[in-house]
Amino acid sequence: MRIFQIQRITAVLLVVFMALHMIVVHYPPGTIDFSRVLVRLENPVWKAIDIAFLASVLTHAVLGLYAVAIDSQNVARYRRILAVVGIAITLVAFAYGTWTILSFQMPATAGF
């Protein structure tokens, strides 16, 4: 039952994050290039938003895969192993994605 509730919460968060993502990345005023992305990611609020977006996507995706997998009678007996593998994949992907987001910094020589 918790999986269902977490799926619903992350789905609502994804709707909010996707709307924000579409407005900021795909339909900004003017053109968007890498320099504008760097300027935006200098703001810690945008980094936090991107990290929360990443966490929502990973949680929603891995729980969805887990729910589909345990519905199968052949796989249901491996629930605990699937849960551990799913958690491990989520943590590794979250750590890598967070590291990538946090590593974006304006180059010292850039004159943006």
Secondary structure as UniProt FT lines:
FT   HELIX           2..21
FT   HELIX           22..26
FT   HELIX           34..41
FT   HELIX           44..70
FT   TURN            73..75
FT   HELIX           76..78
FT   HELIX           79..103
FT   TURN            108..109
//
